[in-house]
Amino acid sequence: MLRHGEVFNPEKILYGRIPGYKLSERGQAMAEMVADFFQDRDVTHLVASPLERAQQTAEPLARKLNLKINTDDNLIEADNVFEGQQVVGGAGSLRKPSSWRHLWNPFRPSWGEPYQAIADRMKLAVEAARHNSLGHESVLVSHQSPIWIARLAYENKRFIHNPTKRICNLASVTTLTFKDAELVNIEYFEPAASLYKESTGGVGA
């Protein structure tokens, strides 16, 4: 599971599923670095979220590995009532009393798509990819929240968490290794870590 690269987002809004948010120049460089990371791996299937930033992140992989980019709506970003708003900083939506009614239940969460629904659709995407690359590898390009929730689900951990503590950086790779249908290992890699220092991405995930 590959998170997309940095997005051009100078307003620092939570862009979520809003169309038109594309990779920044640094994000494009991240995508190229990830493609190099997969260059010598046995990847036979490539699938991405329908959002532009995921499709753009998949493009260098498709080019270097000579693969078609398949699209799976199950990989899309999580729905969120704060989409299109600034959620951090002095003027952030979370500081406004009118927003507090959406924050009453972090277990669901009450501000957006239920964690269980995210886990269910991500598992469908993983299972479909696994069947399309039996004996080989698939790359699924998605977003921070869905990837992290999928990882928690596969690790049989509780979904409640602090979003700032997710181990799912820009252009990171979370690998799920299966033996037949059994998950046997989870690993995490950051092929574009050298570009993180000045990164401004991440809002909207």
Protein Blocks (a to p, Z undefined) as FASTA:
>chain_A
ZZddddddfkopafkjaghiacdfklmmmmmmmmmmmmmpccfbdcddfbfklmmmmmmm
mmmnopacdddfklpccddfkgoiafedjklmklpmklmmmmmpmmlpmnbccfklmmmm
mmmmmmmmmmmmghiacdddddfklmmmmmmmmnopafbdcfklpccdehiacddddehj
bcfbdcdddfklmmmmmpcghihZZ
